[in-house]
């Protein structure tokens, strides 16, 4: 790996503000990376506003998938808990029906279990957080 050293560069307030805005529009998290890429002509992937908008949309969808995955993991943990507690098939079926109903109504908040069955919410919370 080659050695890198910082190079001090002076900008006026207006210049720095314009650079920060351009970096944000181009999708850069850090101003230094934006300046580096611009200076070396490496900014083709960041420079397109449409590509930046697409990246933002993808990032949003990935975050949404992550939240969905957490809900699924919590549900699976609950089902495992019910099996370990030797819950009846009816108990598990009731839970699955309630979850399906909530998904159909598009209400799947993080505290869904507390709304469905408050008595089971505390043990699941301990299992998933501890």
Buried (B, 14 or more C-beta within 10 A) or exposed (E): EEEEEEEEEEEEEEEEEEBBEBBEBBBBEEBEBBBBBBEEEEBEEBBBEEBBEEBEEEEEEEEEEEEEEEBEEBBEBBBEBBEEEEBEEEBBEBBEEBBEEBEEEEEBEEEBBBEBBEEBBEBBBEBBEE
